[in-house]
Amino acid sequence: MESRDPTAHLFLLFAVAALWIGAFFGVIGAWQHVVPGVIDVVPFVKSRPLHVSLVIAWIFMAAVGGIYHYLPETVGVPLHSPALVRAHLAIFLVTGLLVVGAYFTGRFGGREYWEFPPVLAIPIVIGWLLFTWNFFRTALRRRTPWPAYLWMWATGIVFFLFAYLESNLWLLQQPDDNVVRDLTVQWKSYGALTGSWNMLVYGTAMVVMERITGDTAPARSKSAFLLYSLGLTNLLFGWAHHIYPVPSASWLRILAYVVSMTEWIVLARIIHQWRRSVEASLFHTRSFSYRFLFASEVWVVLNLTLALLISIPAVNLFTHGTHITVAHAMGSTIGINTTILFASIAYIIGDPVALGADARARSLGFWLLNGSLVVFWACLIGAGLVKGWLTVMTDLPFETIMNRARPFIAGFATSGIGILLGLTLLGMQVSRHLLLRVLGAGGREREEWT
């Protein structure tokens, strides 16, 4: 029993739009590093928060839209309130427009990642409360034990609310508050926010794998619940490996290091086992849902390797605050989360058959996105190695150090154009089919992309 309300598809449609616009501002910001002042209309102080906020909006909107779509079939009953879904979307869109407007007009007031005026946190919380109420009023009507992905969604929903409120505690600070405590709380809340959307995204990956094969056993397996347990532990403690320079208990740092690594190992194992169960079937291996989940597995391995290295305190001394941190974030946000969410959207729209130019455009978009991201990721690592080594081991001025890293910076800015082109081709294809479904013209029989 999939949701028949088109609002879930509207969430996905606007999510794709947010991703493309966010990537566009990301390209602008990258080239502003290469050629300072190249685009004065939108200076870097505006392009960066526009990029970050819109990409975060993509992750949450795509995950939420997927949950609204899958939940009725998972539970076996309609959504508790389609009207609350529409209210949630309206609040999200109006707040998003206000955030973008605030950035364009230079009205900042928040902290990193939430630079918009703090008053806009109020509608965000209200919208999320509507989502929380709707989810639990629907999910609790399931009469059989929950699969792992329902537990992941429930945990991600609850902890996002908690972590987001915690990230705004600085508004209650007194002038004499402890700086170390303030920094620790700030990064703890950001780490928990990342953990909460990982729960939503990883749960979505699991439900897509279940829908493709029709096999419900993996989502009820020990591996699935181990991933859930590790994800919850990482949500609670994994943030600590981001703040090695801040005084904190040694046991917390060690626990954060271990947990943040094992979570990805288990995720890669689950996806790999699922792929082995379907790769003998040409029907599945030609589907774009399958291709994107395969890509997410590759990116899990690549980013896990990088994360293992930069989480070692001695290595972190050189890499912290460099472009390597950005590479890690981009590998997670685009390489893992975005590929999983595209797999979900491809499944939801039915992987409809498109011959000729459409099929070639989708394949080109897929390879452009992933190929350009590999170059992008590698150039960021190269720039970070140059900057980190020369900053710690030499007395060179900052300008000289950045000039040494300039070839790598130019490389990641150029490859960013390839990422944008890949997202453009994919976005145009999925948006067309989402729009058809919203308009009621997408009810054709489910087939696979070729």
Buried (B, 14 or more C-beta within 10 A) or exposed (E): EEBEBBBBBBBBBBBBBBBBBBBBBBBBBBBBBBEEEEEEEBBBEBBBBBBBBBBBBBBBBBBBBBBBBBBBEBBEBBBBBBEBBBBBBEBBBEBBEBBBEBBEEEEBEBBEBBBBBBEBBEBBEBBBBBBBBBBBEBBEEBEEEBBBBBBBBBBBBBBBBBBBEBBBEBEEEEEEEEEEEEEBBBBBBBBBBBBBBBBBBBBBBBBBBBBBBEEEEBBBBEBBBBBBBBBBBBBBBBBBBBBBEBEBEEEBBBBBBBBBBBBBBBBBBBBBEBBEBBEEEEEBBEBBBBBBBBBBBBBBEBBBEBBBBBBEBEBBEBBBBBBBBBBBBBBBBBBBBBBBBBBBBBBBBBBBEBEEEBBEBBBBBBBBBBBBBBBBBBBBBBBBBBBBBBBEEEEEEEEEBBEBBBEBBBBBBBBBBBBBBBBBBBBBBBBBBBBBBBEEEBEEEEEBBB
